[in-house]
């Protein structure tokens, strides 16, 4: 059984290699070895090793299964495609699996940056939708519309200057983001006024 001291020595040896091109692979190996092979087993015994294996292997598999199932059902609902028979499920599942496999061939750092931006953009959309809901309920929308305006500026500015986006200079990206946010707020206020006037 690996001792904590031996584990620390292995960690120190690998830390000297973190400047190489295999930085992310080594970092993953260090995390898995420390968590699964040494710390879990020593502190929790064999049961801890089993739990570590479940956490490292089973949890990502179930998360991936949930993600693919959610994507399939979302697409099916959007296009009103029946999902009862297995054959019809495969019609949507197989292309999703192919896309998922293709994504594994792309640098995960790039995918992660797009994911962070899409997550931020989703928050922006939800805030604008919440603001519209508040207006519809006859309540003040500022608690949602002001954060939505800020998120609009942040999302647009990021994608304008990011390396995975339009790669524009910050001197251009910041004004574009500010203008987009201001335009979105003006559009929202104008639409709410029209809605309130129509309701009256």
FILO-251737 format. One record per residue (C-alpha): residue in three letters; x negated, y, z. Coordinates in nm, 2 decimals, decimal comma, always signed. Each point is the difference from the previous one (the first is absolute). Example, Ala and Ser with C-alpha at 12.3 -4.5 7.8 and 13.67 -1.06 7.14 Angstrom:
// FILO-251737
type  X  Y  Z
ala  -1,23  -0,45  +0,78
ser  -0,14  +0,34  -0,07
// end
This chain:
// FILO-251737
type  X  Y  Z
unk  +0,00  +0,00  +0,00
unk  -0,13  +0,34  -0,09
unk  -0,08  +0,22  +0,30
unk  +0,07  +0,37  +0,02
unk  -0,37  +0,07  +0,00
unk  -0,05  -0,20  -0,32
unk  +0,30  +0,17  -0,15
unk  -0,14  +0,34  +0,09
unk  -0,33  -0,09  -0,17
unk  +0,18  -0,11  -0,31
unk  +0,19  +0,33  +0,00
unk  -0,32  +0,20  +0,03
unk  -0,16  -0,19  -0,28
unk  +0,29  +0,06  -0,23
unk  +0,03  +0,37  +0,10
unk  -0,34  +0,05  -0,16
unk  +0,14  -0,10  -0,33
unk  +0,30  +0,23  +0,00
unk  -0,17  +0,24  -0,24
unk  -0,01  -0,26  -0,28
unk  +0,26  -0,04  -0,27
unk  +0,17  -0,28  +0,20
unk  +0,11  +0,24  +0,28
unk  +0,37  -0,09  +0,00
unk  -0,06  -0,38  -0,04
unk  -0,24  +0,00  +0,29
unk  +0,23  +0,21  +0,22
unk  +0,28  -0,24  -0,07
unk  -0,23  -0,30  +0,09
unk  -0,11  +0,16  +0,32
unk  +0,36  +0,07  +0,11
unk  +0,12  -0,35  -0,08
unk  -0,30  -0,17  +0,16
unk  +0,02  +0,21  +0,32
unk  +0,38  -0,03  +0,04
unk  +0,06  -0,35  -0,12
unk  -0,32  -0,19  +0,07
unk  -0,13  +0,14  +0,32
unk  +0,20  +0,24  +0,21
unk  +0,34  -0,17  -0,04
unk  -0,14  -0,35  +0,06
unk  -0,22  +0,10  +0,30
unk  +0,26  +0,21  +0,18
unk  +0,32  -0,20  -0,10
unk  -0,15  -0,35  -0,07
unk  +0,12  -0,22  -0,28
unk  +0,34  +0,15  +0,01
unk  -0,15  +0,34  -0,06
unk  -0,18  -0,13  -0,31
unk  +0,33  -0,14  -0,13
unk  +0,17  +0,34  +0,06
unk  -0,28  +0,18  -0,18
unk  +0,04  -0,23  -0,30
unk  +0,37  +0,07  -0,01
unk  -0,07  +0,37  +0,03
unk  -0,27  +0,00  -0,27
unk  +0,17  -0,24  -0,25
unk  +0,37  -0,04  +0,08
unk  +0,09  +0,36  +0,07
unk  -0,13  +0,14  -0,34
unk  +0,18  -0,28  -0,18
unk  +0,33  +0,07  +0,16
unk  -0,05  +0,38  -0,06
unk  -0,07  -0,06  -0,36
unk  +0,31  -0,23  -0,03
unk  +0,21  +0,27  +0,16
unk  -0,14  +0,27  -0,24
unk  +0,07  -0,21  -0,31
unk  +0,35  -0,09  +0,12
unk  +0,08  +0,36  +0,08
unk  -0,13  +0,12  -0,34
unk  +0,21  -0,27  -0,18
unk  +0,32  +0,09  +0,18
unk  -0,06  +0,37  -0,05
unk  -0,04  -0,04  -0,37
unk  +0,30  -0,24  -0,02
unk  +0,22  +0,25  +0,19
unk  -0,11  +0,28  -0,23
unk  +0,08  -0,18  -0,32
unk  +0,30  -0,20  +0,14
unk  -0,17  -0,33  -0,07
unk  +0,15  -0,30  +0,17
unk  -0,25  -0,19  +0,23
unk  +0,20  -0,31  +0,09
unk  -0,15  -0,26  -0,23
unk  -0,37  -0,09  +0,04
unk  -0,06  +0,05  -0,37
unk  +0,11  +0,36  +0,02
unk  -0,21  +0,07  +0,30
unk  -0,30  -0,13  -0,20
unk  +0,07  +0,24  -0,28
unk  -0,09  +0,29  +0,24
unk  -0,24  -0,19  +0,22
unk  -0,25  -0,12  -0,26
unk  -0,07  +0,35  -0,14
unk  -0,05  +0,13  +0,35
unk  -0,24  -0,28  +0,08
unk  -0,20  +0,07  -0,32
unk  -0,01  +0,37  +0,10
unk  -0,11  -0,09  +0,35
unk  -0,28  -0,23  -0,13
unk  -0,12  +0,28  -0,24
unk  -0,02  +0,24  +0,29
unk  -0,24  -0,23  +0,18
unk  -0,24  +0,06  -0,28
unk  -0,01  +0,37  +0,07
unk  -0,21  +0,18  +0,25
unk  +0,21  +0,00  +0,32
unk  -0,13  +0,34  +0,09
unk  +0,17  +0,15  -0,30
unk  +0,33  -0,19  +0,07
unk  -0,01  +0,12  +0,36
unk  -0,04  +0,37  -0,11
unk  +0,30  -0,03  -0,23
unk  +0,19  -0,17  +0,28
unk  -0,07  +0,28  +0,25
unk  +0,11  +0,26  -0,26
unk  +0,32  -0,20  -0,08
unk  +0,07  -0,03  +0,37
unk  -0,04  +0,37  +0,05
unk  +0,22  +0,07  -0,30
unk  +0,27  -0,24  +0,13
unk  +0,00  +0,20  +0,33
unk  +0,05  +0,32  -0,21
unk  +0,30  -0,15  -0,18
unk  +0,15  -0,13  +0,32
unk  -0,03  +0,35  +0,16
unk  +0,17  +0,16  -0,30
unk  +0,27  -0,26  +0,01
unk  +0,05  +0,06  +0,38
unk  +0,02  +0,37  -0,06
unk  +0,27  -0,05  -0,27
unk  +0,19  -0,22  +0,25
unk  -0,01  +0,26  +0,27
unk  +0,14  +0,26  -0,25
unk  +0,27  -0,24  -0,09
unk  +0,09  -0,04  +0,37
unk  +0,01  +0,37  +0,04
unk  -0,31  +0,02  +0,22
unk  -0,32  +0,19  -0,01
unk  -0,24  -0,16  -0,25
unk  -0,32  +0,18  +0,11
unk  -0,12  -0,28  +0,23
unk  -0,03  -0,21  -0,31
unk  -0,05  +0,24  -0,29
unk  -0,30  +0,18  +0,15
unk  -0,20  -0,33  +0,05
unk  +0,11  -0,11  -0,34
unk  -0,14  +0,32  -0,15
unk  -0,33  -0,06  +0,18
unk  -0,01  -0,36  -0,12
unk  +0,07  +0,11  -0,35
unk  -0,30  +0,23  +0,00
unk  -0,22  -0,27  +0,16
unk  +0,11  -0,27  -0,25
unk  -0,03  +0,21  -0,31
unk  -0,34  +0,15  +0,11
unk  -0,15  -0,34  +0,07
unk  +0,09  -0,16  -0,32
unk  -0,11  +0,30  -0,20
unk  -0,36  +0,00  +0,14
unk  -0,04  -0,37  +0,10
unk  -0,24  -0,22  -0,20
unk  +0,28  -0,24  -0,07
unk  +0,22  +0,29  -0,11
unk  -0,05  +0,29  -0,23
unk  -0,35  +0,09  +0,14
unk  +0,06  +0,37  -0,01
unk  -0,20  +0,25  +0,20
unk  +0,13  +0,10  +0,34
unk  +0,04  +0,36  -0,13
unk  +0,26  -0,13  -0,23
unk  +0,15  -0,28  +0,20
unk  +0,09  +0,21  +0,31
unk  +0,19  +0,27  -0,20
unk  +0,18  -0,27  -0,19
unk  +0,10  -0,18  +0,32
unk  +0,12  +0,33  +0,16
unk  +0,20  +0,10  -0,31
unk  +0,16  -0,35  -0,03
unk  +0,10  +0,02  +0,37
unk  +0,14  +0,35  -0,03
unk  +0,19  -0,10  -0,32
unk  +0,14  -0,31  +0,18
unk  +0,12  +0,21  +0,29
unk  +0,17  +0,26  -0,23
unk  +0,16  -0,28  -0,20
unk  +0,13  -0,16  +0,32
unk  +0,14  +0,33  +0,14
unk  +0,17  +0,08  -0,33
unk  +0,16  -0,34  -0,01
unk  +0,12  +0,02  +0,36
unk  +0,15  +0,34  -0,06
unk  +0,19  -0,13  -0,30
unk  +0,12  -0,30  +0,20
unk  +0,12  +0,22  +0,29
unk  +0,17  +0,24  -0,24
unk  +0,18  -0,29  -0,17
unk  +0,11  -0,15  +0,33
unk  +0,15  +0,33  +0,11
// end
